[in-house]
């Protein structure tokens, strides 16, 4: 057998895949779960491309969200991917989102709407679309976002997930937890009065939420909240849930005091409660205890607005690990009557526990801003 293996070219295996009968390719195509899968499938060869239609898109029905939202929206999948150039050998993180018109767009993994071309340091020669014959997209994580087609007149939603295909679990800007079953006349508030929630996550096909004092709850199919882990006793102001290498983590962010935020230096022109420190805890599920984490090793946490996730920098050459990327909300004063709220990408480094803007560190910025030629904005067949 060993002699046989040495005489067979690896290309033979590839050719066998490319030469599969079209009727079998059609059957496989019907089981593709996302548009990312479809585009990757079509990029294999001409025969694979002809087996699945470019017009494929998942059904995205317009949702009429009742009070307290009062708006129409589309629940769209969000896919975090590693974007690799087939020949240049460079890679970066991108978020692929689907517009209400069905177009797949490449976005900043941290924010909801910032295109990747707006990263500092990107090449200015930008193509309109990405051809997967030239690039590879490797899926790393999935989430959802609500694309509003009308402006909400009531509360807004800060994060949403699809709950077992029958409804939406959402965190409101009031930090309440709500559920809306498709077609329901009202939202069901799952929060107890006076309890506020910071983040929600799907972990191993189960849904979990964490409140502001550090209690993690499992949400069962009947939408009951069952305490999943002991009290964290984290004294930070904002908690995020992250899955990393199959483990359950909490990132506890400490914000500056409100007085410090309000009286920032006038020359800066910004105010807001910036993050001043972070602590990370891993749940030991066997013993039911929280373990303090003092290093992420080669891992990186990204606390995105749509989905929080983790990656290994081993898959991103020349990028720095052992850090957390996140967004800080700030207010920019244009004049005494007008204030603009925006978000600034920052990085927390475990080695010296410093927090700086991402663009200040080339080895950190490179994870989102590679030197690729003709970096695209959307995906084509």
Secondary structure, 3 states (H helix, E strand, C coil): CHHHHHCCCHHHHHHHHHCCCHHHHHHHHCCCCCHHHHHHHHCCCHHHHHHCCCCCCCCCCCEEECCCCCEEEEEEEEEEEEEEECCCCCEEEEEEEECCCCCEEEECCCCCCCEHHHCCCCCCCCCCEEECCCEEEEEEEEEEEEEECCCCCCCCEEEEEEECCCEEEEEECCCCEEEEECCCCCCEECCCCCCCEEEEEEECCEEEEEECCCCEEEECCCCCEEECCCCCCCCCCEEEEEEECCEEEEEEEEECCHHHHHCCCCCCCEECCCEEEEEEEEEECCCCEEEEECCCCCEEEEECCCCEEEEEHHHCCCCCCCEEEEEEEEEEEEECCEEEEEEEEEEEECCCCCEEEHHHCHHHHCCCCCCCCCCCCEEEC
